[in-house]
């Protein structure tokens, strides 16, 4: 039966749910390729970042046990599977109950059975439990991509981004924890400003916290669009000389800081960093992709501290970044920083 295409205002679809071709890549493969060729990321499609660099750092070989702490769209897991087989396996974790089964289904469809690919719902603080559940005492390789996936960022229903108005949620697991709206409501203006500063290095933290507390408290169901508008209005009123790009950066940092609180991301990262030496086999390698300074500082400090203590034999001296070509093709790679470490052979 013939069905009419979804209607939308204007010549081209703008909203996430209107982009029916990009959201159905199997049916509209040629259209998706046009979007990719233009240097853009199709709606809801996650493009794994720095795959070649990650593989170069981890050096996977056939027979290795690898852990992908943040499965996401499965791009890094797929690259690891291509190198640890035959004989090896990839154990993956992801806290998102919506995206995890979708990615697992895709990888199963590509022929990766339970003997080579195992998935667990949970955050990366539970690496040791995931290894034990799969029958392994330690891993040869551990990888974590700390970025938010495009499937989460693009969908306004998840509330992660200011680019489309939706509920002010931001929970990786929508069935647990508090929403970003509840975080704003419960925090004082002083503590909210401190969170914006600590989690995102936001230079206008006090001003933004004041605007959010003063104008969101009376709104029963604030949206991402509401927060976007309030932050922009407060900044342009107080600092007329700010450029639109500078204002947008502060909006992005505000969303970042709230997301970190909602998902307790720093606590989970600290737990992962503490557990790595116990989860790696002698000579095992770890690589972590971070996307903002708060994460990178934690990874750098943990690696250097354990290097001085003799836990690691080698750590990366400097961060690795995406190539100019990858940054042009995928703007979300621009802020990525990759660090690695090698456990001492004992």
N, C-alpha and C positions, 0 to 999 in steps of 0.2 A: 504494500500500500504506500502510495506517495504521501509524504508529509512535508509541509511547508517548513522552511528554515525559520529558526527563531527570529523574531523581529527585535530591532534595537534602533535607538535614535541615531541619526547621523549616517555617514557613508560606511564607517567601519565600526565594529564592536569595540566598546571601551571597557565595560564592566567585565569582571572575571567570569561570571556565569554566562555572559553573552558570547564568549569566545568558544563556540561549540566545536569549531574545527581543531583548535589547539588542544582542547580537552578530550578529543578523540583522535589521538595520533595514529592509531591503527587504520582508521577509516580515511583520514585526511593526511596521509603521510607527505604528499607533495607540498601541501600548504604549510605543514610544520617545518619542512626543510627550507622553505622560503623565509620563514621567520628566523630560523637558525642562521641562514646565510646572510641575513641583514645585521647580524651581531646582537640579536635580541634573544631572550629566553622565552619560549612558548609558555603560556599560562599553565601553571600547575606542573610544569616539567622541571625536575631537578637536574642540574648539570654538575657532576662531581668535579671538584676543584683540585688542581695540581696532582692528578693521578700519577703521571710519570715521575714526578719528584717524590711522591709518597712511596712508590714502589722502589725507587732508587735508594731511599733511606732504609727501608725495611728489608730489602734483599730476600724476598720469599723464595723458597725452593720446594720442590716436590716433597711431600711428607710432613711439612710444617703444620703445626697447630696455630691458627691465627684467630685473633679476636678483633672484630669490628665493633667498637663500643657504641657507635652511633650509626645504625644501618641506613636511615633516611631513604633515599631513592635506590640504594643498592649499588651505586656506581663503583665505589671503592671495594666493596665486598666482591663484586663480579671480577674486578681486576686481580684481587688476591686469589680467588678461586681458580682463575686461569693459570696460576703459578704454583699453588700448593698441591694441586692434583697432578698425578694420582697419589694416593696415600695420605694426603693431608685433609684438613677441614677448616672451615671458617665458622666460628661461633659469633653470632651477632646479637646485639642488644638495641632496643629502641623503646623509649617510654611512651611513644604515641600509639594508642590502640587503634587509630584510624588508618594511619599510613603503614604500620608494620605488616598487617596481613596482605595489603596490596603489593608491597615489595616482595614479600615471601612468595606470593602467588606467581609473580613475574619470574622470579628465579627458579621456582619449581618448574615453571613452564619451559625454561631454558635447559632443563635436564639435571639440575642440581638437587639430588635427593637428600634425605635426612642423614645419610652416612657422610655427606660432604658439606652440608650446610644446615646449621642449627640456629634457630632464632628464639629469643626470649624477650618478653615484654618487661622492661625495667630500665632504670637509668644506669649510667656507667659506673656508679659507685658499687654495683653488684657484680663486678667482673669475676671475683673469686667464686661466688656462688654459681655463676653461669658455667665456669670451667668445671667445677665439681659435678654439676648436674649432667654435664656432657661426658663425664668420666675421665677428665684430665687434671693432673696435679698442677700443671703450669702451661704457659703458651710460649711458643718461639717468637711470636709477633703480636703486638698490641697496637691498635690504631684507634684514634678518636678524632672525629671532625666535629668541632664544637659549634659550627654554624647552624642556623635555623634553615630547614629545607625550603625549597621554593614552593612545595605543596602547601606548607604551612603559611609562608609569607604571602603568597598570591591570593589565597582564599579569604575573603573578608569575613566569612563566617567564623574563622578562628580568632580574629581580633589581634593579629600580630603586627599588622602594618597600618600606617596612616594613609596609604594610597587608595584604599577603598573603605567606605564607612561600614562598620559592622559592630557587633557587641564588643565591649572592652573586656576581653577575656584573657587571651595569651597563655592559657594553660596547655602544656604539651599533652597532658592527659586530661581531657575535658571533664572527666568524672571525678576528679580528685582535686583537693586544695582550694585556694581562694583565687578569685579573678583579679585582674588589674584594677577594676573598678573598686573592689573591696579593699585592695591595698591602699588606694588613695583615700578611701573613706576612713580607714582605721588609723593611718599614720597622722601624726601631728605635722604641722607645716615645717617645723625644724627637722624632724626625722625624715620627712619626704625630701627636703632639700639635701640632706646628708646622703640619702640613697642615690639621688641624681648625680651628686658629685663623686661618690665612691664607685658607683657601678658604670658610669659613663663619662666621667671627667667633664661634666657639663658646666661651662663657665657661668651660665645664668641660672644656676640651680635654685637659688633663693627666689628669684623673680617668678620662675615657672611654678615652683611649689606654692607660692602665694596665689597665683592665678588659678591653679587647679583646686586648691582647698577652698578658695573664696567662691568659685563659681560652679564647681561640680557638686558641692554638698547638697544643694537643693534639687538636683536632677536625679530622678529615680533610676534611670537606666542610661547612663552615659555611653556614648559610642566612641569608636576610634576617631570618627570625624569630628566629634565634639572636642576631644583632646587636641587634635590637630589644629582646629580653629582657635582654641583658647591660647595655645602656646604661640601661634603666629601673631595673634592680636596683641598679646602681652609684650612680645619682643619688638614688634614694629612700633608700638606706642612708646615704649621706653627707649628704644634705640632706632630712630628713623634712618640712620645711616647703614643699618645692616642690609646686606644684599639678600635677595631671595634664596640664594644657595646657602648662605650662612644660617638663615632662619630655618630652612629645611633640615640642615644638619642638626640643629638643636632639637627639632621635632624627632628626628631619628634617634638621637641620643636619649630623649625622654622615653620613647617606646622601648629602647634597649634596656634602660635601667629598670623599668617596670617589669619587663619580661624576666630579667635575672632574678628579681625578688619573687615573682609569682612561682617560678620553677626552682627556686633555691639552687641556682646553677653554680655559684661559687662553692657552696658546701659540697655539692656532688663532685666538682672538679678536685677540691682539696682531698676528698676521700679517695678518688681515683689515684691521685699522685702519691698518696701514702701507701696505697695497696700495690702499686706497680712492682716493687722489688720482690714481693711475695708471689706475684702472679706470673712473673717471667721465669723461664728456664735459664740456666747459666748461659751467658752469651746472647740472651734474647734481646730483641730490639723493640723500641717503642717510638712512635711518631705521633705528634699531636698538632692538629690544625686549629689555630685560634683566629678570632676575627675582631678583637678589640684589646686595648692595652691592659685592662684588668685581668683578662684570661692569660695573656702572654706573660705578664709579670709573675703570675703564680707558677706557670710552667717553667719559666727561666730560673726562678729562685729555687724551686724544688729540684730541678736537674743539677744545678750548680752545687747546692748543698749536699746532695747525694754523691756527686762526683768527688767533692772534698772528703767525704766520709768513706770513700772507696767502694760505695755501692755500685756506681756506674764506672766503667772503664773509660768511656768516651761520651761526650755530649756535643751537640752542635755549638760552635763558637758564635755563629750569627744566625739570624732567622733566614729562612729561604722564602722567596716570594714567587708568585706566579709570573710567568714570562709576559712581556708586553703583548705578545700575540694573544695569549689567553685572556688578559685583562681587556683587550679590545673586543674579543668574542664574547666575553662573559663579565660584565661589570661587577658582579658579585664576588669575583675573585680578587678585586683590587685591594681589599683590606686583609686578605688571608696571610697568615704567618705560620710557617712550618718549623717546628723544632723536633729533634730526635735525640735518643740516648741509647747506649748499649750497656746491658747489665754485665757486671764483672763475671768472668768465668770462674767458677769455684767448685 
